[in-house]
């Protein structure tokens, strides 16, 4: 599971239920060194290409991406603080 752009993975989504408890996560590649992904099988898939937001939008600031992602999650999950 994840989000792909031009055939490359840009975000990962995870959900696991163990002993009646849910564990979940979200990872979004913003602006990082992707070299380590070439030495492993990302998500268990050999040859899976990885990408990041900075390859599609520059300049990019983590704080802005974080705020915009949070706003969208709050909106679409109907969350109220």
C-alpha positions as CSV (number, residue, x, y, z in Angstrom):
1,X,0.0,0.0,0.0
2,X,1.2,3.4,-0.8
3,X,1.0,6.4,-3.1
4,X,2.9,6.3,-6.4
5,X,3.9,9.1,-8.8
6,X,5.1,8.1,-12.3
7,X,5.5,4.5,-11.1
8,X,7.7,5.4,-8.1
9,X,6.6,5.2,-4.5
10,X,6.4,8.6,-2.7
11,X,4.4,7.6,0.4
12,X,3.7,4.5,2.5
13,X,0.6,3.7,4.5
14,X,0.5,1.0,7.1
15,X,-2.1,-0.7,9.3
16,X,-1.8,-3.6,11.6
17,X,-4.1,-5.1,14.2
18,X,-2.4,-7.2,16.9
19,X,-4.1,-8.4,20.1
20,X,-7.0,-6.2,19.5
21,X,-4.9,-3.0,19.1
22,X,-4.4,-1.1,15.9
23,X,-1.1,0.2,14.8
24,X,-0.9,2.6,11.9
25,X,1.5,4.9,10.1
26,X,2.1,7.2,7.3
27,X,5.4,8.1,5.7
28,X,5.8,10.8,3.0
29,X,9.1,11.3,1.3
30,X,9.7,15.1,1.2
31,X,13.4,15.9,0.7
32,X,15.8,13.2,1.7
33,X,18.7,11.0,0.5
34,X,17.0,8.1,-1.4
35,X,20.3,6.2,-1.9
36,X,19.7,3.8,1.0
37,X,16.5,2.5,-0.8
38,X,18.6,1.3,-3.7
39,X,20.5,-1.1,-1.3
40,X,17.3,-2.8,-0.1
41,X,14.0,-4.1,-1.4
42,X,11.7,-1.3,-0.3
43,X,8.5,-2.7,1.1
44,X,9.7,-6.1,0.1
45,X,9.7,-5.4,-3.6
46,X,12.9,-5.8,-5.5
47,X,13.6,-2.9,-7.8
48,X,10.8,-0.7,-6.4
49,X,11.6,2.9,-7.4
50,X,11.3,5.5,-4.7
51,X,10.7,9.3,-5.2
52,X,10.1,12.4,-3.2
53,X,8.2,15.7,-3.3
54,X,11.4,17.7,-3.9
55,X,11.7,16.0,-7.3
56,X,8.4,17.5,-8.4
57,X,8.2,20.8,-6.5
58,X,11.0,23.1,-5.6
59,X,11.8,24.8,-3.4
60,X,10.1,22.8,-0.8
61,X,9.9,23.3,3.0
62,X,9.1,20.5,5.4
63,X,7.1,22.8,7.7
64,X,4.8,23.8,4.9
65,X,4.3,20.2,3.7
66,X,3.7,19.1,7.3
67,X,1.1,21.8,7.8
68,X,-0.7,21.1,4.5
69,X,-0.7,17.3,5.1
70,X,-2.1,17.8,8.6
71,X,-4.9,20.1,7.4
72,X,-5.9,17.6,4.7
73,X,-5.9,14.7,7.2
74,X,-8.0,16.6,9.7
75,X,-10.5,17.6,7.0
76,X,-10.9,14.2,5.3
77,X,-10.9,12.2,8.5
78,X,-13.5,14.6,10.0
79,X,-11.3,15.2,13.0
80,X,-12.1,17.8,15.6
81,X,-9.6,18.9,18.3
